[in-house]
């Protein structure tokens, strides 16, 4: 759980910035999004492989290799 103490003389904006940074570092938002809905194990596997294909396609395009189209 992210918690931030407001120091004496510190503005609320600065404390809020520190809180947001702490939330990002602890991956709280990512965890909430992951638990927002249930994926069956098969669906989870399909999503994971689709993300891997997308990552590989991006990596190949950055390296300058031509992307092959599926037939």
N, C-alpha and C positions, 0 to 999 in steps of 0.2 A: 504494500500500500504506500503510495507516494504521499509524503507529508513535508511541508515547508513551513518553517518558522519565520515570521516577519521580524526582521531586525529593527532596532531603534533607528529612526530617521530614514528607513528604507521606504521607497514609494511602493504603492500597491502594484504598479505596472512591473517593476523589477521583480517583485515576489512572484507575480503571475508568470513572468518569463522563466524564472527558476523552476517553478512548478511544472510548466509545460515541458521544459528540457528533461526534468526528472521522469515525467510520465513517458516520454519518448525513449529514454534510456532503459526503463524497466519493461518496455514492450507491453504496456497495459492495453493500449488501443488494439494492437495486433491480436492479443489474447481474447479480448472481448469480441472482435469480429470473427475469430475462429469459432467461438462458442455461441455465436448468434443463431445458428441453425444447425441441424443435424445432417450429416452426410453419411449415407450408407458406405460400408467399406469399399464396395465396388465403385461407387461414385467418387470416393476420395482418391482411389487409385487412378481413375480416368483423369481427374483434375490434375493430379500430380504429374502424370505423364504428358498431359497437354502443356503444362507449364514448362516442363523440361524441353519439349519440342520447340516451344516458343523461344526459350533461352538459347538453345542451340542454333535456331534460325537467326536470331539477332547476332550471336557470336560470329557465325559464318559471314553474315553480311558486313560486319565491322572489319573482318579480316580481309575482305575483298574477294572472297570466293563467290561464284555465282550460286544462287539458291535454286535447287532443283525443284521443279513442279511435280506433284504426284499425278500419276496417270490412272 
